[in-house]
Amino acid sequence: MPWFIRRKKNITTPTESKKDVQKGLWYKTPSGKIIETEELKANCYVSPEDDHHVQIGSEEYFEILFDDGKYKELDTNVQSKDPLNWTDTQPYVDRLKSIKKKTGLTDSIRTGAGKVEGREIVISCMDFKFIGGSLGSVMGEKIARAIDYCIKNKVPYVIITQSGGARMMEAAISLMQLAKVEAKLVQLSEHQIPYITILTNPSFGGITASFGSIGDVIMAEPGALIGFAGPRVIKETIGRDLPEGFQTSEFLLEKGFVDMIVHRKKMKGKLKEVVDMLMPIN
């Protein structure tokens, strides 16, 4: 109970306990500067002090990339089941319920169809806040359906990766999605429709090792961490120190793993430029 609360009638009404400032009004950059979240949003969620690309989700990426932030979300009714009756610290079904309530998302990926600088494009974007952006049966199915939509409508396809890897609660079913997605991407290629990947921070596990790294053009955001296993695991496995900047997008550009690093503020224009190059409008 607070000590310093006025209770006597002759000193007006009792003093209320101090209220916390509403969360989300301010953002502290890695360099320590405090900026308003509205300023951060206006700068595409890139802190102006140090150019740090703040981790954002599908809603923010869609607002940045689609013209006027307008898009049609595809396959919103696809949601995870619990085929293995999985339980760890809690049942998988309970975990899904709580994370859906907390995030307002139905799974770790969303697909939007809309215009990017006037060009029709379909974008699937992962959300790290939904069980680490993990790959499960829903992600595989949504990507497969998005590819079918692109083939039917002759529209380029983009995937924005942000994931820790496969979802352990779905075990082998999760890993099967890698083959499923790559098989669908073969169909996309056969119809000569471009497939572009944008690797953001963090992009790890099977997603990076499979469909995240086989785009016709592979983009990455500055400073993004990209790899299969984490640096600690790799260091312990090979028994030696890792190079400076290991697993950053800049390091991977130097080694030829990614084609270009694109600042988030320039991503929309660059995406349109690449799509027009790969799939000119007749």
C-alpha positions in Angstrom: 0.0 0.0 0.0 1.4 3.5 -0.9 2.6 5.5 2.1 2.1 9.1 0.8 -1.6 9.3 0.0 -3.6 12.2 1.4 -6.7 11.1 3.2 -7.9 14.1 5.2 -11.0 15.9 4.0 -9.4 19.4 4.4 -6.7 18.5 1.8 -9.2 17.9 -1.0 -9.7 14.4 -2.2 -7.2 11.5 -1.8 -4.3 11.6 -4.1 -4.5 8.8 -6.8 -1.6 6.4 -7.2 0.8 7.4 -10.0 -0.3 6.0 -13.4 2.1 4.5 -15.8 2.6 6.1 -19.2 0.7 4.2 -21.8 3.0 1.7 -23.5 3.8 2.2 -27.2 4.1 6.0 -27.1 7.9 6.0 -27.1 10.7 3.9 -28.6 14.3 3.6 -27.3 16.8 3.2 -30.1 19.8 0.8 -29.7 22.0 3.9 -29.3 19.8 5.1 -26.4 17.8 7.9 -28.0 14.1 8.1 -27.1 11.8 9.0 -30.1 8.0 9.1 -30.5 6.5 6.0 -32.0 4.6 8.2 -34.5 8.0 9.6 -35.7 9.3 6.0 -36.0 6.2 4.9 -38.0 6.6 7.9 -40.4 10.2 6.7 -41.0 9.1 3.2 -41.9 10.0 1.9 -38.4 13.7 2.8 -39.0 15.2 4.7 -36.1 16.6 8.0 -37.5 19.3 8.2 -34.9 21.2 5.0 -35.9 19.3 3.7 -39.0 18.3 0.6 -37.0 15.5 -1.4 -38.7 13.0 -2.2 -35.9 11.4 -5.6 -36.1 7.9 -5.2 -37.4 5.1 -7.6 -38.5 2.9 -8.2 -41.5 0.5 -5.3 -40.9 3.3 -2.8 -40.8 5.0 -4.2 -43.9 1.7 -4.2 -45.8 1.1 -0.6 -44.8 4.6 0.3 -46.1 4.6 -1.7 -49.4 1.0 -1.6 -50.7 -0.3 1.6 -52.2 -2.2 3.6 -49.6 -1.9 0.6 -47.3 -4.8 -1.1 -49.2 -4.8 -4.8 -49.8 -7.0 -7.9 -49.8 -6.0 -10.5 -47.3 -6.2 -14.1 -48.7 -7.1 -17.3 -46.9 -7.9 -15.8 -43.6 -9.9 -18.9 -42.5 -6.9 -21.3 -42.6 -5.9 -22.1 -39.0 -3.8 -24.7 -37.2 -5.1 -27.9 -35.8 -3.4 -30.3 -33.3 -2.9 -33.6 -35.2 -0.3 -34.9 -32.8 -2.1 -33.9 -29.5 1.1 -32.2 -28.5 1.7 -31.1 -25.0 4.9 -29.6 -23.5 4.6 -26.9 -20.8 0.9 -26.6 -22.0 -1.3 -28.3 -24.6 -0.7 -26.9 -28.1 -4.4 -26.1 -28.5 -4.2 -23.9 -25.4 -1.0 -22.2 -26.7 -2.7 -21.4 -30.0 -5.7 -19.9 -28.2 -3.6 -17.7 -26.0 -1.3 -16.5 -28.8 -4.2 -15.7 -31.1 -5.9 -13.7 -28.3 -2.6 -11.9 -27.5 -1.6 -11.0 -31.1 -4.9 -10.8 -33.0 -3.3 -13.1 -35.6 -4.5 -16.6 -36.7 -1.1 -17.9 -37.5 2.5 -17.0 -38.3 2.0 -15.7 -41.9 -0.5 -13.5 -43.7 -1.0 -13.0 -47.4 -2.1 -9.8 -49.0 -2.9 -9.0 -52.6 -2.7 -5.4 -53.8 -0.8 -2.8 -55.8 2.8 -1.7 -55.3 3.3 1.5 -57.2 0.5 0.5 -59.4 1.7 -3.0 -60.1 -0.4 -6.0 -58.8 1.7 -8.1 -56.4 0.9 -10.8 -53.9 3.0 -10.6 -50.6 3.1 -13.3 -47.9 4.7 -11.9 -44.7 5.6 -13.8 -41.6 5.0 -12.5 -38.0 7.7 -13.3 -35.5 5.4 -12.6 -32.6 3.3 -15.6 -33.4 5.3 -18.5 -32.0 8.5 -17.1 -33.4 7.2 -17.0 -37.0 7.5 -20.7 -37.0 6.7 -22.9 -40.0 3.7 -25.1 -39.5 1.0 -26.7 -41.7 -0.8 -23.3 -42.0 2.2 -21.5 -43.3 2.8 -24.2 -45.9 -0.9 -24.2 -46.9 -1.2 -20.4 -47.1 2.0 -20.2 -49.3 0.7 -23.0 -51.6 -2.7 -21.2 -52.0 -0.9 -17.9 -52.6 1.1 -19.5 -55.4 -2.1 -20.9 -56.9 -3.6 -17.4 -56.8 -0.5 -15.9 -58.5 -0.6 -18.6 -61.3 -4.3 -18.0 -61.9 -4.0 -14.3 -62.0 -0.4 -14.1 -63.5 0.8 -12.0 -60.5 4.4 -11.9 -59.1 4.9 -13.4 -55.7 6.9 -12.1 -52.7 7.7 -13.7 -49.4 9.0 -11.7 -46.4 10.7 -14.0 -44.0 10.9 -13.6 -40.3 11.2 -16.9 -38.5 13.1 -19.0 -36.1 12.4 -22.2 -38.1 10.1 -25.2 -38.0 7.3 -25.4 -35.3 8.2 -28.3 -33.0 4.5 -28.8 -32.0 3.8 -30.1 -35.5 7.0 -32.1 -35.8 7.4 -33.9 -39.1 4.2 -32.3 -40.4 6.1 -29.0 -40.2 9.1 -30.2 -42.1 6.9 -31.6 -44.8 5.9 -28.0 -45.6 9.4 -27.4 -47.0 8.9 -29.9 -49.8 5.3 -28.8 -50.4 6.3 -25.2 -50.8 9.2 -25.9 -53.1 7.1 -28.1 -55.3 4.6 -25.3 -55.6 7.4 -22.9 -56.5 8.4 -25.2 -59.3 4.9 -24.7 -60.7 5.3 -20.9 -60.3 8.6 -21.0 -62.3 7.0 -23.2 -65.0 4.5 -20.4 -65.5 7.3 -17.9 -65.7 6.0 -15.9 -62.7 8.7 -14.1 -60.6 9.3 -15.2 -57.0 11.1 -12.7 -54.8 12.2 -13.2 -51.2 12.9 -10.4 -48.7 14.9 -11.7 -45.7 14.4 -9.7 -42.5 15.6 -10.0 -39.0 15.7 -12.8 -37.9 15.5 -15.4 -40.6 16.7 -18.8 -39.4 16.2 -22.5 -39.7 14.6 -24.5 -42.5 12.9 -21.5 -44.0 16.3 -19.9 -44.8 17.7 -23.3 -45.9 14.8 -23.8 -48.3 12.3 -21.5 -49.9 13.8 -18.4 -48.3 17.0 -18.7 -50.3 15.8 -19.8 -53.8 14.0 -16.6 -54.9 14.7 -15.3 -58.4 15.9 -12.3 -56.6 16.9 -12.4 -52.9 16.7 -9.1 -51.0 17.6 -8.4 -47.4 17.2 -5.6 -45.0 20.3 -3.9 -43.5 21.7 -5.6 -40.4 19.3 -8.6 -40.6 20.5 -11.8 -39.0 20.2 -14.7 -41.5 21.3 -18.3 -41.2 20.4 -21.9 -40.4 21.7 -22.5 -36.9 22.7 -19.8 -34.4 26.3 -18.6 -34.2 26.9 -20.2 -30.8 25.9 -23.7 -32.1 28.1 -23.2 -35.2 31.0 -22.0 -33.1 30.8 -25.0 -30.8 30.4 -27.4 -33.7 33.4 -26.2 -35.7 35.5 -25.3 -32.7 36.7 -21.9 -33.9 35.8 -18.2 -33.7 33.5 -16.9 -36.4 34.3 -14.0 -38.7 33.2 -10.5 -37.7 29.7 -9.7 -38.9 28.9 -13.4 -39.4 25.3 -14.1 -40.4 24.5 -10.4 -41.1 22.9 -9.5 -44.4 26.1 -7.5 -45.2 28.3 -10.5 -44.7 26.0 -12.7 -46.8 25.9 -10.1 -49.6 29.7 -10.2 -49.7 29.6 -14.0 -49.9 27.0 -14.0 -52.7 24.1 -15.4 -50.6 21.8 -12.4 -51.2 21.5 -10.3 -54.3 21.0 -6.9 -52.7 20.5 -5.1 -49.4 17.6 -2.7 -49.6 16.8 0.0 -47.0 13.2 -0.4 -45.8 12.3 3.2 -46.9 13.4 2.2 -50.5 11.9 -1.3 -50.5 8.7 -0.4 -52.2 10.3 1.3 -55.2 13.0 -1.4 -55.5 10.4 -4.2 -55.4 8.5 -2.5 -58.2 11.7 -2.1 -60.2 12.7 -5.8 -59.8 9.2 -7.0 -60.7 9.1 -4.9 -63.9 12.5 -6.2 -64.8 11.5 -9.9 -64.3 8.0 -9.6 -65.7 7.6 -6.7 -68.0 4.0 -5.6 -68.8 3.3 -6.2 -72.5 
